[in-house]
Each structure stands twice: as structure tokens, then as C-alpha cells.
Amino acid sequence: MNPPVDYKFSFGPWNISEGADPFGPEVRPAFPHEEKFALYRPLGFEGVQFHDDDVVPGLDDLSPDQMLNKAAEVKAMLANQGLTPEFVAPRLWFDPRTVDGGYTSNSASDRAYAWDRTKKCIDIARAIGCKAIVLWLSREGTYIREAKDARLAYQRLLETLDAMLSHDAEIEIWIEPKPNEPTDQAYVPTIGHAIALAYASKDPTRVKGLIESAHALLAGLDPSDEMAFALAHDKLGSVHLNDQNGLKYDQDKNFGAANLRVAFNQVRVLEEAGYGRRGEFIGLDVKAMRTQAGSPVTAHLANSREFFLLLVEKYRSMDASLVTQYREARDYEALEHYLVRHLLGA
């Protein structure tokens, strides 16, 4: 039996925020972006998730040399704090040229902008010592189905993957599916769609998925099943653990706060597969409650990490032989009774 995984954790600078949401303004003082790096290690985190403009603000207005010089500064900051860049994602959903999607836009010039920004993102990732690009295909979809040729849209997404793989011979692409928000009829809404694109790409070994708990729940799916599917294909690049209360907007609640048993099963699936043994991170994507005062607010990150590790303890202290016995007997009533009592500490 392999030894237990000693997990590594990551989060993105946006998870320490001022509390603005689509329905209200900021409610907390801003905390300087680059000062956030000093908070990681004391909180038990060593991986940093990035958008391209988290590394290089205003990158669209910079020359290639200016862009790479700024990336070099960030690389030095990470090294000084003993931090690892987990991935860089092109932030394509803020620019007016991506209102109709980037890669699937009906405008050729907008598609060209999206591709140029993606190339810059890859170059920034490599400049800070990172080999993973996350594609959250946020506006790749439609508000009405008739607005686009969906078959053509999927072809364009595949062409983008192949172009990225050609642009850099080592980069990995992790597709992060989401079924809605901000575009309510999204392409690639589940990990199955993402993995199908991976297999169709020119180098399937370098295209994987990133599963966020809330995104799976918003699709009416169980995150542990989505993770298991990706793991069965050896295509789980990373996870974004959080929680979700129902089928509404993306809440990014503390991991395990709304669905404790669902959270336990995510931990169970990751443990059973040995996720993390190759250095994969446990990524958290959680928001502080809007009512929380202070700056910086970090309790939500520490709490979610603690909840994950407590559930790891619950899994590892489970009577595996008893679980096997109940499974073989198909006595699922007894299995459920045992698991719920175990989770309750009985």
C-alpha cells in the first residue's frame, strides 16, 4: 500500500477580496495585491493560482519585454516566499472584445484578440516557472442557442487547444468546466465534455481537467463523480474545492460548509486514487462572507483547509474492511448507517 499523501494547498489572490458582488460594492478595505504572497505560508499554503493579469496588470498595454520583465519580478517574489505558481489562466471575460466569447465569438477580430491574449498568458506562465494553463471558458457559450453554430464553436475550441499545444511544447492545458454564469448556455459544461476535447486534441497527454465543486453542483452533478471520471482517465490536473447551496449563482462557500457528506466523498475519491502523489495541489476557491470585517480576511481559507484535513482524517480512520464487507454483501443500508455515524463521531 502506498503511504498517505501529504497534501499541498493553493489559492488565488482573488480569494482575499474586498467583498464586492454583482449586487453591491466593496465592503472591506483593499489589501495590496503583492503583499498577499506573504500570507500563504503562515496559512499552510504553498501554491499560487494566477490569472495572467494577476502576474502582469494591464498586460494588453505593455510591450513583450515589459510584460516579461514584470513576470520576472513576480517570479522573484514567489521564490522569496517559497511559493510555487500552480497555474496561470487567461482572463478573457473582462475585455469588451469577449462579450460574445473569445474563442467562439462570431467576430473574427475578437477571436484574434483572444488568441493573442492566450499566447501572452502562456509566455507569462513560462516566465514565472509554471507549465499549466487553466481555461475557464466563461463566456464561451450563448444567451440564445440560435446565436451560434455550436458544432463550429466546438471546432474552434479544439483548434485553440491545438494552437496552444503547438505554441509551447511542454505546456499543459487544464479545462475548468462550468455549466452557467456568466453565460447561461455554456459550451463544455461538464468534465466529460472537457475530456472529450482532450482526446480529440493533437496531444491528449497534455490536456486535462480542473474540477470545481460548485460548478459540478450547479450542473446537478456530484463533484466526487466528476473527479472520479477524470481520475479514471488520468486527467485530473487540479481541483477547486468549495461548496454551493443549491442551483443559483456561484457561491464559493467554505468547503464542506453546505454539503458535508458531499465534501467527504470528494476527499474519499481523491484519497482512493492517490491524488497528490505527483505533486498535484488541493486548490481552494472560496470567498469570505460579505459580512466579514477586516483586512486581510483569510479565515475562510484557513477554515476550508482545516475542514479538508479533518475529512482526510475521517477517511483514514474509517474501517475499510467493514466498508468492503458491506459492499460485497450489498448491504447499503448498513454501509450508510456506518458512514453517517462515523462522520458524526459516533
Sequence and secondary structure as in RCSB ss.txt:
>XXXX:A:sequence
MNPPVDYKFSFGPWNISEGADPFGPEVRPAFPHEEKFALYRPLGFEGVQFHDDDVVPGLDDLSPDQMLNKAAEVK
AMLANQGLTPEFVAPRLWFDPRTVDGGYTSNSASDRAYAWDRTKKCIDIARAIGCKAIVLWLSREGTYIREAKDA
RLAYQRLLETLDAMLSHDAEIEIWIEPKPNEPTDQAYVPTIGHAIALAYASKDPTRVKGLIESAHALLAGLDPSD
EMAFALAHDKLGSVHLNDQNGLKYDQDKNFGAANLRVAFNQVRVLEEAGYGRRGEFIGLDVKAMRTQAGSPVTAH
LANSREFFLLLVEKYRSMDASLVTQYREARDYEALEHYLVRHLLGA
>XXXX:A:secstr
       EEEE GGGS    BTTB   S    GGGGHHHHHHHT  EEEEEHHHHSTTGGGS HHHHHHHHHHHH
HHHHHHT EEEEEE   SSSGGGTT STT S HHHHHHHHHHHHHHHHHHHHTT  EEEEE TT EESSGGGS H
HHHHHHHHHHHHHHHHH SS EEEEE  SSSSSSEESS SHHHHHHHHHHSS GGGEEEEEEHHHHHHTT  HHH
HHHHHHHTT EEEEEE B  SSSS   B TTSS HHHHHHHHHHHHHHTTTTTS EEEE     TT  SSS  HH
HHHHHHHHHHHHHHHHTS HHHHHHHHHHT HHHHHHHHHHHHTT 
